[in-house]
Amino acid sequence: MSSCPILQSIKAKIDAGMDPDAAIPYQIPVLSLFDYLEVLNYAAQVLPEGNRKEEVKRRLEEVAEDVRRAKGE
């Protein structure tokens, strides 16, 4: 399990029956880039199909690309 408290909170809410759309904040307050990527990846998996899921996937790809560029890949 992830050590990211934001992700743990989101998962707990969803596991308790909350709609993923309501459980995942639009502005994700994270402590590190790795945590942010984890939250985005999880959100892309659990959000229902639609504009929000597509936006999360797009943001995930952008952040992953930024990381690859920073590493010189």
Steps between C-alpha positions, in 0.01 A plus 500: 500500500611850425641718775334810348241624753291663228478176303423302815217741581357478148516119502333482843213720382448293184525173695230638733270546202558862401477578129855535359399827334419643844791335683775628269562873541534715189806669650721218628706611800807276497830492678725383216509441126492123555186535716339721235569239233355229724181698561459582130557136404245379755248764391540396136413144602194567718328803350204422275541563128460863408669835474651494848662160447641616167639815665666291773654270237627801305651654814659166595665477158621862522657449842658170394644670191639782716672241720645321195632831362652592836679165507627555145318206345 
